[in-house]
Amino acid sequence: MIESAAAPLLLHEDRDGVATLTLNRPTARNALSFALLEALRDAFAALAEDESVRAVVLAASGPAFCAGHDLKEMTGYRGEADRGAGKFAELFDLCSAVMMAIPALPQPVIAAVEGVATAAGCQLVAACDLAVAGGQARFATPGVQIGLFCSTPMVALSRNLSRKAAMRMLLTAEMIEAEDARTLGLVSHVAEPGSALSAAQDLAGGIAARSPDTVRVGKRAFYAQIEMPLADAYAHAGRVMAENMLARAAEEGIGAFLARKGR
């Protein structure tokens, strides 16, 4: 597939504390090529250090959000001496690093999904902290149909959906409609068709208006505790809240709340 060398694979726009990253391979249905994954990795690394950005929206150009890995690019590696084994391992390691960078990012990341998000594209949605789907968006992990089980997408799916819902998607490859994806926990909001980006940006704007330190503390604590046994999770969360109480934002915010209530 021919792409313009002048067209960046990932667009980046900053406005009012919200960074919008846009996958920009529309003719390839925004498939996650090596180059696009590298662009996402580098963008997330830069955003992690950018204190002016308080929330991130991840969107896509064209009619599809993301069709997963670039199978044409991957097939080209089969001509190498090891039949592509080295490149496949490198690709999946890079993809996993990108997915793990999202929950590690200090800012919340909101996917804005129109069209289809399949395989690693569905994984990308599941990896985000929140996801807004246009009413006609659809989701699937169809690897089982082509002999390549969606094993890495399974990691993100199984941490968002119930076990049986995740297994159903992985084993049947069926398309999940937007409202069903919300019910299952894959997306957090469903917007009117064509309005996912504006709805995601509105949501991001509301988050960006909050104390950035408080949001960062909360996001970090959420992902830390969710992997812990119950008692450890409560102990960790209690320590975080005790430390958070000493923050200026908490002191001022609680003081203002009590003043409004006349207490």
Number of C-alpha atoms within 10 A of each C-alpha: 6 6 12 8 7 6 10 15 22 22 17 13 11 13 11 13 17 24 22 27 20 21 26 22 24 17 14 18 23 27 28 26 21 19 11 20 23 19 18 23 19 12 16 21 16 11 18 16 11 12 12 15 20 27 28 31 28 24 24 25 18 16 16 23 33 34 23 25 21 18 12 12 14 15 12 11 16 14 9 11 9 10 13 16 13 12 16 15 11 13 19 14 13 16 25 17 14 23 25 15 18 23 19 18 20 26 30 22 25 27 29 32 36 28 23 25 27 27 26 29 26 25 27 25 30 25 26 24 18 21 26 30 34 23 20 17 27 24 29 24 31 22 20 15 12 7 8 9 17 22 15 16 26 21 16 22 26 17 16 17 19 13 11 10 14 21 15 13 21 24 15 14 20 14 18 19 16 26 21 15 21 17 12 16 19 30 26 17 22 24 22 11 14 18 17 24 23 14 19 28 24 14 17 25 19 12 19 21 13 12 13 19 16 13 18 17 16 18 17 16 17 14 13 15 17 12 11 12 9 11 10 13 17 13 11 15 17 12 13 15 14 10 11 17 13 10 14 11 16 14 12 11 13 13 13 12 11 11 10 9 8 7 7
